[in-house]
Amino acid sequence: MQEETDLFERYRCEVDKGQAPLRIDKYLAEHMPNTSRTRIQNAAEAEHVWVNGKAVNSNYKVKPLDTIQVLLDHEPFDTTIEPEDIPLSVVYEDDDLMVVNKPAGLVVHPGHGNWTGTLLNALAYYFRQDPLFDINNPNIGLVHRIDKDTSGLLLIAKRPEAKTKLALQFFEHTTSRTYNALVWGRFDEPTGTIEGALARDNRDRTIYRVWDMEENPLAKPAVTHWRVIEQFKYVTLVECRLETGRTHQIRVHMRHIGHPLFADEKYGGMEILRGERTQKYSQFVRNCFELCPRQALHAKTLGFTHPRTGERMLFDSDWADDFAALIKKWSEYQG
């Protein structure tokens, strides 16, 4: 039975089924954005960290399926998402869901430094006449996310029942998703699989890296299947099929095998990693960077089972203009 409290909920999560025992201060420092282990320890000392309805100390070891809450003694700041008239490319829509083709550069969810101008602000405007769609209700809306500078398909649930069923498909990995990426270098094999658990890099918390799971119990298993679509002189167009959907998964995995995504500044792709040591070639690559000044990654296809009808649905999307222009430029490069 949950204790009575005058505190307000700031954060809530359920621990994954496969989570190894780990101190709660370490666990929350990894999972909560914009916080630190010291702040979490202070919150626990003030009895503001709860597990399964009861306050715990910072040395509590989290267990699979624990429900964790971080509480405040004041109401959270207002984070209401306001409608903004931002164009949406709607690929499909019915009474239960919507599929959109997100442009590169559009932030998906409001957050630090991006409180307006996001996809959720666009959805709030798009559904402003729908009395059943409240973008501030966490039980509807985005089912998954893609990075700001990745273009492509995103799935939105319009009703709570739809989101529950669609989210379960993502959790159980029964969806199908493929991405197209332009990566540095050429491949000796036509296909391959990358397996490597992912967690944040200790030296730079804004990026992720591959870890040995014994070395870092917070690392989550991740599997990416790739196949070559077309090889150019110094770069390759690949299709990546996700078996799991971790943050930055394709970007980290491709870097891990020595093929960073072209123009991916966070993961080393905004440098000339292959090719000639000539001024002409250097200028060509710089022109490519200007043509597509973001990681060359597009969420191409999305497949799932419709939450109401049970029909298997598969959607395909056109490349973003900058991505298409980049591929064309490399395909015409003669050296």
C-alpha positions as CSV (number, residue, x, y, z in Angstrom):
1,M,0.0,0.0,0.0
2,Q,1.4,3.4,-1.0
3,E,2.2,5.9,1.7
4,E,0.2,9.1,1.9
5,T,2.2,12.1,0.7
6,D,1.9,15.8,-0.2
7,L,4.7,15.5,-2.7
8,F,4.3,15.9,-6.5
9,E,5.7,13.4,-9.0
10,R,8.6,14.7,-11.1
11,Y,9.7,11.4,-12.7
12,R,8.4,7.8,-12.9
13,C,9.7,4.7,-14.6
14,E,9.5,0.9,-14.5
15,V,12.7,-1.0,-14.4
16,D,13.3,-3.4,-17.3
17,K,12.8,-7.1,-16.8
18,G,16.5,-7.9,-17.4
19,Q,18.0,-5.2,-15.2
20,A,20.8,-6.4,-13.0
21,P,20.9,-5.2,-9.3
22,L,22.2,-1.6,-9.2
23,R,22.2,1.2,-6.7
24,I,19.2,3.4,-7.4
25,D,21.3,6.6,-7.4
26,K,23.5,5.2,-10.2
27,Y,20.4,3.9,-12.1
28,L,18.6,7.3,-12.0
29,A,21.7,9.3,-12.9
30,E,21.8,7.2,-16.1
31,H,18.1,7.4,-16.8
32,M,17.0,10.9,-15.7
33,P,17.9,13.8,-18.1
34,N,19.7,16.8,-16.7
35,T,20.4,15.5,-13.3
36,S,23.4,14.1,-11.3
37,R,24.0,11.3,-8.8
38,T,24.6,13.9,-6.0
39,R,21.2,15.5,-6.6
40,I,19.6,12.1,-6.5
41,Q,21.3,11.2,-3.3
42,N,20.1,14.5,-1.8
43,A,16.6,13.7,-3.0
44,A,16.8,10.2,-1.4
45,E,18.0,11.7,1.9
46,A,14.9,14.0,1.8
47,E,12.7,10.9,1.2
48,H,11.8,12.1,-2.3
49,V,12.9,8.8,-4.1
50,W,10.3,6.1,-3.9
51,V,10.2,2.5,-5.1
52,N,6.9,0.6,-5.2
53,G,5.1,3.3,-3.1
54,K,7.7,3.7,-0.4
55,A,10.7,6.0,0.2
56,V,14.1,4.3,-0.2
57,N,17.8,5.2,0.5
58,S,20.2,6.0,-2.3
59,N,21.9,2.6,-1.7
60,Y,18.7,0.7,-2.5
61,K,19.4,-1.9,-5.3
62,V,16.8,-1.7,-8.1
63,K,15.2,-4.9,-9.2
64,P,13.4,-5.9,-12.4
65,L,9.9,-4.3,-12.7
66,D,10.4,-1.9,-9.7
67,T,8.3,1.2,-10.1
68,I,10.5,4.2,-9.3
69,Q,9.2,7.7,-8.5
70,V,11.2,10.9,-7.9
71,L,9.0,13.4,-6.1
72,L,9.0,17.2,-5.5
73,D,7.7,19.3,-2.6
74,H,6.2,21.7,-5.1
75,E,4.2,21.4,-8.3
76,P,6.3,20.7,-11.4
77,F,6.9,23.7,-13.7
78,D,4.3,24.1,-16.4
79,T,5.4,22.2,-19.5
80,T,2.2,22.4,-21.4
81,I,2.7,21.9,-25.1
82,E,1.1,24.7,-27.1
83,P,-0.2,24.3,-30.7
84,E,2.0,25.8,-33.4
85,D,1.2,25.9,-37.1
86,I,4.1,23.7,-38.3
87,P,3.5,21.8,-41.6
88,L,3.2,18.0,-41.3
89,S,3.8,15.5,-44.1
90,V,1.1,12.9,-43.3
91,V,1.7,9.5,-44.9
92,Y,-1.3,7.8,-43.4
93,E,-4.1,8.5,-40.9
94,D,-7.2,6.8,-39.6
95,D,-9.2,7.0,-36.4
96,D,-6.5,5.2,-34.3
97,L,-3.2,6.3,-35.6
98,M,-1.1,8.5,-37.9
99,V,2.2,8.0,-39.7
100,V,4.2,11.1,-40.6
101,N,7.4,11.7,-42.6
102,K,9.5,13.9,-40.3
103,P,11.9,16.4,-41.9
104,A,15.5,16.6,-40.7
105,G,16.0,19.4,-38.2
106,L,12.6,19.1,-36.5
107,V,12.9,18.2,-32.8
108,V,10.4,15.5,-31.9
109,H,9.7,16.4,-28.2
110,P,10.2,19.6,-26.3
111,G,13.2,19.7,-24.0
112,H,16.2,21.7,-22.9
113,G,16.8,24.4,-25.5
114,N,13.9,23.3,-27.6
115,W,10.6,24.2,-25.8
116,T,8.8,25.2,-29.0
117,G,8.9,24.4,-32.7
118,T,8.7,20.6,-32.1
119,L,6.7,17.8,-33.7
120,L,4.5,17.7,-30.7
121,N,3.7,21.4,-31.1
122,A,2.8,20.6,-34.7
123,L,0.5,17.7,-33.6
124,A,-1.2,19.9,-31.0
125,Y,-2.1,22.3,-33.8
126,Y,-3.1,19.6,-36.3
127,F,-5.5,18.0,-33.8
128,R,-6.8,21.2,-32.2
129,Q,-10.4,20.4,-33.3
130,D,-10.2,16.8,-32.0
131,P,-11.7,16.7,-28.5
132,L,-10.3,13.3,-27.8
133,F,-6.7,14.2,-28.7
134,D,-4.8,16.0,-25.9
135,I,-1.1,16.2,-26.8
136,N,-0.3,16.8,-23.0
137,N,-1.8,13.4,-22.2
138,P,1.1,10.8,-22.1
139,N,-1.3,8.0,-23.0
140,I,-1.5,9.2,-26.6
141,G,0.9,10.7,-29.1
142,L,4.4,9.6,-30.0
143,V,4.9,5.8,-29.9
144,H,8.7,6.1,-30.6
145,R,11.2,8.8,-31.5
146,I,14.0,9.5,-34.0
147,D,16.8,12.0,-33.7
148,K,16.3,15.7,-34.5
149,D,18.6,15.5,-37.6
150,T,17.3,12.1,-38.8
151,S,14.5,12.3,-41.4
152,G,11.7,9.7,-42.0
153,L,8.8,7.8,-40.6
154,L,7.3,8.3,-37.2
155,L,4.2,6.6,-35.6
156,I,1.6,8.6,-33.6
157,A,-1.2,7.0,-31.6
158,K,-4.5,9.0,-31.5
159,R,-6.2,7.1,-28.7
160,P,-4.9,5.5,-25.5
161,E,-5.9,1.9,-26.6
162,A,-3.9,2.3,-29.8
163,K,-0.8,3.6,-27.9
164,T,-0.9,0.7,-25.5
165,K,-1.0,-1.9,-28.2
166,L,1.5,-0.2,-30.5
167,A,4.0,0.5,-27.6
168,L,3.9,-3.2,-26.7
169,Q,4.9,-4.1,-30.3
170,F,7.9,-1.8,-30.0
171,F,8.8,-3.3,-26.6
172,E,8.5,-6.9,-27.9
173,H,10.4,-6.0,-31.1
174,T,7.6,-7.2,-33.4
175,T,7.7,-4.0,-35.5
176,S,9.9,-3.8,-38.6
177,R,12.0,-0.7,-39.3
178,T,14.6,-0.1,-41.9
179,Y,16.8,3.0,-42.3
180,N,18.9,4.1,-45.2
181,A,22.3,5.6,-44.3
182,L,25.3,6.8,-46.2
183,V,28.5,5.7,-44.4
184,W,32.2,6.2,-44.8
185,G,34.1,3.4,-46.5
186,R,33.4,0.3,-48.6
187,F,32.4,-3.2,-47.4
188,D,33.9,-6.5,-48.3
189,E,30.7,-8.4,-47.6
190,P,27.2,-7.6,-48.9
191,T,25.5,-8.1,-45.5
192,G,26.3,-8.3,-41.8
193,T,25.0,-8.0,-38.2
194,I,26.3,-5.8,-35.4
195,E,25.7,-6.8,-31.8
196,G,26.8,-4.5,-29.1
197,A,25.2,-3.2,-25.9
198,L,24.8,0.5,-25.7
199,A,25.0,3.1,-22.9
200,R,26.3,6.6,-22.5
201,D,29.9,7.4,-22.8
202,N,31.4,8.3,-19.4
203,R,33.6,10.9,-21.0
204,D,30.8,12.6,-23.0
205,R,27.3,12.1,-21.7
206,T,25.8,13.4,-24.9
207,I,26.9,10.4,-26.9
208,Y,26.6,6.6,-26.6
209,R,29.2,3.8,-27.1
210,V,29.4,0.0,-27.2
211,W,30.1,-1.6,-23.8
212,D,30.8,-5.0,-22.4
213,M,27.7,-5.6,-20.3
214,E,29.9,-6.9,-17.4
215,E,31.8,-3.7,-17.5
216,N,28.6,-1.5,-17.5
217,P,25.4,-3.1,-16.2
218,L,23.4,-0.2,-17.5
219,A,24.3,-1.1,-21.2
220,K,21.3,-2.4,-23.1
221,P,21.6,-5.1,-25.8
222,A,21.3,-3.8,-29.3
223,V,21.3,-5.6,-32.7
224,T,21.5,-3.9,-36.1
225,H,21.4,-5.9,-39.4
226,W,22.9,-4.1,-42.4
227,R,23.1,-4.8,-46.2
228,V,24.8,-2.8,-48.9
229,I,22.5,-1.1,-51.4
230,E,25.2,0.6,-53.5
231,Q,28.9,1.3,-53.1
232,F,30.4,4.5,-54.4
233,K,34.1,5.4,-54.5
234,Y,34.7,6.2,-50.9
235,V,31.2,5.9,-49.2
236,T,28.5,3.3,-49.2
237,L,24.7,3.5,-49.1
238,V,23.4,0.8,-46.7
239,E,20.1,-0.4,-45.4
240,C,20.0,-0.9,-41.6
241,R,17.2,-3.1,-40.1
242,L,16.7,-2.6,-36.4
243,E,16.1,-5.6,-34.2
244,T,16.2,-3.3,-31.1
245,G,15.6,0.4,-31.0
246,R,18.2,2.1,-28.8
247,T,19.1,5.8,-28.7
248,H,21.6,6.5,-31.5
249,Q,21.8,2.8,-32.3
250,I,22.7,2.9,-36.0
251,R,25.1,5.8,-35.5
252,V,27.0,4.1,-32.7
253,H,27.0,0.7,-34.3
254,M,28.3,1.9,-37.7
255,R,31.0,3.9,-36.0
256,H,31.9,0.8,-33.9
257,I,32.7,-1.2,-37.1
258,G,34.7,1.6,-38.6
259,H,32.0,3.1,-40.9
260,P,30.7,6.3,-39.3
261,L,27.6,7.9,-40.9
262,F,28.6,10.6,-43.4
263,A,28.3,14.1,-41.8
264,D,27.6,12.8,-38.4
265,E,29.4,15.3,-36.3
266,K,28.8,13.6,-32.9
267,Y,30.3,10.3,-34.1
268,G,33.2,11.4,-36.2
269,G,31.6,11.5,-39.6
270,M,32.1,15.2,-40.3
271,E,35.7,14.5,-41.3
272,I,37.3,13.2,-44.5
273,L,37.8,9.6,-43.4
274,R,38.4,8.0,-46.8
275,G,39.7,9.2,-50.2
276,E,42.3,11.2,-51.9
277,R,44.7,13.8,-50.4
278,T,43.9,16.4,-53.0
279,Q,42.5,19.9,-52.8
280,K,39.9,19.0,-55.4
281,Y,38.6,16.0,-53.4
282,S,38.6,17.9,-50.2
283,Q,36.5,20.6,-51.8
284,F,34.1,18.0,-53.1
285,V,33.6,16.5,-49.7
286,R,33.1,20.0,-48.1
287,N,30.5,20.6,-50.8
288,C,28.8,17.4,-49.8
289,F,28.8,18.4,-46.1
290,E,27.1,21.7,-47.1
291,L,24.6,19.9,-49.2
292,C,23.5,17.6,-46.3
293,P,24.8,19.2,-43.1
294,R,23.5,16.4,-40.7
295,Q,24.0,12.7,-40.3
296,A,23.0,11.0,-43.6
297,L,20.3,8.8,-42.1
298,H,16.6,8.4,-43.1
299,A,13.9,6.2,-41.5
300,K,12.8,4.6,-44.7
301,T,10.2,1.9,-43.8
302,L,8.0,1.2,-40.8
303,G,5.9,-1.9,-40.3
304,F,3.5,-2.8,-37.5
305,T,0.2,-4.6,-36.7
306,H,-2.8,-2.3,-36.7
307,P,-4.0,-2.1,-33.1
308,R,-7.7,-2.3,-33.9
309,T,-8.0,-4.4,-37.1
310,G,-5.0,-6.7,-36.7
311,E,-3.9,-6.0,-40.2
312,R,-0.2,-5.9,-40.9
313,M,0.8,-2.5,-42.2
314,L,4.0,-1.4,-44.0
315,F,4.9,2.1,-45.0
316,D,7.7,3.4,-47.2
317,S,8.9,7.0,-47.5
318,D,10.8,9.1,-50.0
319,W,14.3,10.3,-49.0
320,A,14.5,13.9,-47.7
321,D,15.7,16.3,-50.4
322,D,19.1,16.8,-48.9
323,F,19.7,13.1,-48.5
324,A,18.6,12.4,-52.1
325,A,20.9,15.2,-53.4
326,L,23.8,13.8,-51.4
327,I,23.4,10.3,-52.9
328,K,23.2,11.8,-56.4
329,K,26.3,13.8,-55.9
330,W,28.3,10.8,-54.7
331,S,26.9,8.6,-57.5
332,E,28.2,11.1,-60.1
333,Y,31.7,11.5,-58.5
334,Q,34.4,10.4,-60.9
335,G,37.5,11.3,-58.9
